[in-house]
Every structure is written in C-alpha cells, then in structure tokens.
Amino acid sequence: MDIHCCKLMVDFLNDPIVPIIYYPHLREYNILLKRRSGGLQGIDYCPWCGIKLPTSVRDEYFRILFDELHLEPELKETETPGLPEEFKTDEWWKKRGL
C-alpha cells in the first residue's frame, strides 16, 4: 500500500480522469472543480473508505516560508525561487514530525 488510506484512493489518484489531487508538500487532498476554472475543494474524508484524511499542513508551510525563510511564494509555490528542496515534497513536514 502507498501512503494513502486505501487502495481505491491510490488507484484514483493515479487515474488522470478522476479529479482527485494530492499535494504531498501540503499533505492535502483536493477535488478539482472543472466547472469553476480549475478551482479546488479540499476533502477531509476518503470518498471510498470513509477514513479521516490527515490534516493539511498548509498554514505551517506558508508560516515557515514567510516568517523563517522570508520568501514570497509564487502562484505555484513549489516553484518559488530560493525554496529549499525539502519544501517541494513531504520531506519538510516529516522532518518536523508534523
């Protein structure tokens, strides 16, 4: 099994037709809202097995970027100039035990 809650979640995250997205650097699951110009809707529970998904680390991510690293994130934050490599993956929050 992968890091995700169930095999169906893994299968659907890997299916380009299903609009479920996982952002490892934010530990965040979203549904892509195609009718709203690519907007996202966060989800808290797996649509297939019902397990509560891990809490997003979005707030802590941006707090560190702004307050500690003094960076102004780009629209696609993982492409921010000067961003340490660990902040482009889940490495940063795993190292901090979040």
N, C-alpha and C positions, 0 to 999 in steps of 0.2 A: 504494500500500500504506500501511497505517497504521503505527503504531509497533511493532506486534506482529510476530511471527516469520513468519506466513504468512496467506494469505487465509482458510483454514479457521478459524484462531484468531479472526480478526476476525469472520467470519460467526457463529461460535458464541458469541462474547462478546456479540453483538448479538441473539442468539436467546433470548427470555425462557423458553423451555422447557428449554434446556441449562443445567445448574447450574455453569457456569464463570464466575468473577468476577475482575475485575482491579481492584486498588486502586492508582490512579496515585500517590497520596501516599506509599505504601509500596513501590511498584514490586513488587507481589506478586500472583501468580496463585493462585487457590484453587478448589477444587471444593466446592460447597455440599452438605453431608451432610444431606439432608432427613430421614432416619430418626433422626438424633441431635439433634433440636430445633434445627436451623439451625447446627450446628457446621460448621467449615471444615477442609479438608485442603489444605495448601499443596502445590503441584506445582513440580517443578524442570525438567521437560522438557515440551515441547509434545506433547499426546496425538496430534496429527495429523502433524506433520512431524518430530518427534523432536529438534528443536533444543533445546539447553540454554537455559532462560529466564534472564533477568537475575537477579542476586542481589537479594534483598529488602533494603531499607534500613530495615526496621522498628527494629532496635536503635539505629541512629543517630538516627532520628526521635524515639524516646522519650528518648534521652540528651539531645538538644537541648531537648526540651520540659521535662524535669525539671531538668537542670543549668544550661542557659543562659537559658531563658525562665521558669523557676520556675513552671511550670504543672502542674496536676493534671488529666490528661486525663479527659474524660467517657467513658462507655462507647462512644459513637460519637465517637472522638477529634477528628474534623473539626468537631464542634460545641462544642468546648471554649471557654468564654468567654475572650476576650483572645488567642485564637490568631491570629497574623498570617495574612493571606490566602494567602501563598505556601505555607503548610503545609497548606492544604486541597487542594492539587493537586500535580503533579510539579515545580512551579517550584522548590521549596526544594532538592531534591537535584540538579536540573540546574544551578542557580546555583553549587552547591558542587562540581560536577564528579564527582559520585559515580556 
